[in-house]
Amino acid sequence: MTMDSAPFTLLAPQAAPLPLVCDSPHSGVDYPEDFGHAVPQWLLRRGEDTHVDALWSDVPAVGGTLLAAHFPRTYIDVNRTLDDLDPALLDQPWPTPLNPGEKTRLGYGLVWRNVNAATPIYARKLSVQEVQQRISRCYVPYHAALASAVDEAMQRFGRVWHLNLHSMPNDAYERLGIQSPHPLADFVLGDRDGSTCSPEFVALVEAELRARGYTVARNDPYKGVGLIAKIGQPALGRHSLQVELRRPVYMDEATRERNANFATVQADLAQVLSAIARYISSNVGTLRRA
């Protein structure tokens, strides 16, 4: 990825438009020339939600909008707030107040410090200017495109349903320092403990996934971060749900290649999207009749 490259792909509805907006913020695989990392790229790729945009490629076919980042999350993570930055990364003070969270303490903030607990990404400090360039070149345009799609849906339909699409490593609990009494589910639905989405919609998505043989958990271990916290206001008709898929279900984590089950998962998610589209169509119809 060069400084002139587009930072994302935005796919418009191919069917009758619905107020369904989906985004894949971490599936980018274009590594910018100015990254300046000190670890091999294959190791950085552990941070990718590789192929997630392809898994959900039927979003436009059911009338939704699909936004997918091109840049990798290790370069800059658009699912973090702008103040969630580790000051230890920088060669001088940041010009505005910072508020790094717990994930940032582990090395996974707005700009990642580590690729895992023992491996720093950089052999240097980052300049304030280069981080600001990443923000202006990637973060700001991505957020603007997502906000525009959400706002357009709200203006047209009075409601919007947003799916924030991710995948998760098989050792997610270990990476997060969590001792879990049970295995990681195939899918984790995050609504920040019920605050960003209607329970009815979460239940629908969970039921559709379970009907296809997947295990599903809610908010364990991922509750959702910056994007759904910003968008999700169910009392105002803005429903936002984070969807995490366990990576070995659809790919080889070591090689990042699609596995033999990829096409099946993709087809299953197409059916889930069709059910979501029917639900949204029914709700929009109710709104129009009211």
N, C-alpha and C positions, 0 to 999 in steps of 0.2 A: 504494500500500500504506500503510495506516494502522497505528498501533501496536497496534490491536486485530485486525488481519487475521491469518489463519492463515499461517505462514511456509512451509508446504509442503502438497503433496497426497500422501497415502499410499493406494495402490490395492492391495487385497488380491487374492489368487488368485481367479480365476473358474472354474478347473478344479480337478482334484485337486491339492492343494498339493504343491509340490516345494521343496527347499531351494535355491531360486534367488532371490536378492535383487539388484535392480538399482536404481541411483540416478543421478539426473541433477542434480548440484549446481549447475550453471551455466546452466540454461535459464530461470531466472526473469526475468520482464519487468515485475514490479510494483515501481516505483521509490518508495521510502518518502518521505513528505513531509518528513522531517527530514534528508534526504541532504545538502543544503547544498552541492551541487557548483557549480563556476564555469564548467563547459563545457556545451555543448548536450547534451541527452539523446541525440540521434542519434549523437553522437560516443562517448558512454559505451556505446552499444549494441554497439560493436565488441568489447566484452568478453563479450557474451552467447554462449552455445551455443544460439542460438535454435532452437526446434522439436525439439531432441533428444529431449525427453520424448515428443513426438508420433511421432517416427520409430520409437521403441521401444514404442509403445502396446500391442503384443500381448503384452507380458510377463505381465500377469494371465491372458490367455487360455490360456497354456501352463502355468499353475500357479505363476507367480512373483509376487513382490511388487515394486511399482514406487514409488519415492519420488522426488519432484521438487520442487525448491526454487521458491518464488515470488519471492524477492528476487534482485536481480542480484549477480553476483560482485564487481562494482566496489564495492558497498556493504560487503559482507563475504564473504570467500571461505572456505567451509566445507571446502575441500580443502587448507587450510593448518593448521598447528598453532597453538595459541593464543599461543605465544611467537615466532611468525614475523611479528613486527610491527616496522615501521620507526619507531624512536624519533624520527626527524626530522619525522614527521607530527604529533607531539603537542606540546601547549602546556606540558606539565610531565612529569616523569619517570613512567614506568609503575611501578606498585607492586611488581611482581615481575620477576625477571630475564628478559631477552629474548634470543632467538637467531635473528636475521633471516638468511634464506638468500640464495642468489644471485639468485633471482627477485625477492626483496624489494629487493635492491640496484638492480634494474632498474625498480622501482616497482610490482611485482605481488605483494605479500605478503598477509597476512591482511586488511588494508584497503589497497586500491590507492592509490598516490600519484600515478601517471601513467596516462593512457589510452593514450599511446604515448611513445616516447623523448623527444619534444620538448614534450609537452603535459601539464602538471600538472592534476589534477582539481580541486584546491581553491585558493582564493585566501586561505586562512587555515590556522591550525593547528587540529587537532581536540582537543577536550578528552578527558581520560581517561574522564570520565563518559559521554560520548556513544559512545565506542568500547565501553565496558563494556555499555551498553544494547544495542548491536548484537549483542554476544556473547550476552547473556541472552535477547534477543528472537528471534534467528535461529539463531545458531551452536549454542547448547546444545540447543534443541529438535530441530533437524535431526539432530545427532549422536545424541541420545537415541533418536529414532525409528529411525535406521539400526541402532544397536547392538541395539535391542530386536528388530528383524526378524531380524538375524543370530543373536542369542542364541536366539530362538525356534526357528529352523531347526536350530541345533546341538542344542538340547535334544530336538527331535522326531526328527531324522534322524541325528544324530551327525556330520554333514558339512554344509558350505554352500559354494555357489558364488556369488560376488559379482561383478557387472559394474558398473564405475564408468564412466558414459557421458558422452562429451564430443564437441565438434566443435572443429576447429582452423582458423585462418585460412590462406588460401592462401600468405601470406608468412610462415609460421611460422619458417622458418630465419632470415629477415631479422630478424624481431622478437627472436629469441633470440640474434642476433649470431653465427650459425653459417654458415660457408661450406661448403655441401654440394655434392658432385660429382654429385648426382642430384636429380631432382625430388621433391617431397613426395609420399608415397604417398597413396592414397585413404583407407586405414585405417592407423592405427598402434596396435599392441597393446603395452601397457606392463605388464611384470611385474617391474619393478625388477631387470632382468638375471637373471630366473629365480628370484627369491627369494620371490614372493608367490603363486605359482600352479603347479600341476603342468604340466610340459611337454606332457603328453598333451592337457590341456584347451586350452592355447594353440594347439597344432597343429590341434585340431578346429575352433576358431573361425577360424583362418587359412585352413584348407582350404575351409570353407563359404563364406567371403567370396571367395576366389579362384575358386571354382567358379561364382560369379555375375559374374565379369568384373572384379572390383576388384583394384587393386594393394594389397599389404599389406607393412608393415614392422614390425619389432619393436624397441621401445625407441629409435626414431630418428625424431624428436628427443625424444619424450616417453616417459619411463620409468615415470611414475606418481608421485604425491606423497603427501599425508598420509593420505587415506582407505584406499588399498590397502596402504600401509605399516602402518597400524594393524590392518586386518582380516586381511590375508593371512598365514597361518601354515600352509602346506600340510602340514607334518609333523603338525599337529593336525587335519587335515581341513578347514581354512579356506582356500579358494582365492579369490583376488581378482585381477581383471584389469581394467586400464583400457583403454577402447576410444575412440579418437579418430577422427573422420570429417572429412575435408577439406570445408569448407563449400561451395565451388562445386559439389560433387557433388549437393547437394540444395537450395541456396538462392542467392539473389542477395546477395552480401556487402554491397553498398552499401545496398540497400533493406530487407534482412532478410526479404524475401518468399520464399515457397516457389517454386522454379522448376518447370519442366515435368517434371523427373525425380523430383520428390519422391515421388509415389505409387509409382513403381517401386522406389526405394530402400526405402521403407516396407515394401512387399511382400517385397522381398528379405530384409530384416531379420526379418520375420515367419517366413520359412522358416529363417533361421539360428537363430532362437529355438526353432523346432520341433526342429531337430537337437540343440540344446543340451539341450532338455527330454528327448529320447530318451536322450542320453548320461547325464544325471543320473539318470533313472529306472532305467537299467541299473545304474549304480553304487550307487544306494540299494538296489536289489533284491539286488545282490551282498552288501551289508552286512547286509541282513535275513536272507539265507540262511546267512551265516557263523556 
